[in-house]
Amino acid sequence: MPIYEFECLDCKLKFDELCSINTREIPCPKCQSINTKRLISMFGIGQGAGGGSHGHTGTKCTSCHGGHCSGCH
């Protein structure tokens, strides 16, 4: 089963969950709300042939969402 990234719409916690693609309700581990949504993961975005991330240091880039702009340092 794949790991998906979710966000709780009530408490804003972002978390990962190992689940089937068909799983509909994933409760938040912090507040137990089922008001969660699956996010588009940044893991595969910006990956080159060598698996590098074009200078992306692991922080979430909020300025370009591509993983290789000046805001990602």
C-alpha angles and dihedrals in degrees: 000000000000127000115242130193118232137183125210108228091205104050098015094233114155114212143163124238133187104224146133119274087242094057107116108181119048114174120222110252090218105046101009092233116151089208092107134131133206113244130213102252120231091211097100097034114099095012112145127203090275093052093251123139101225095252096317106147099203097268117119111259110221099174103063106006088215101093098234111074130105091267092063097071 
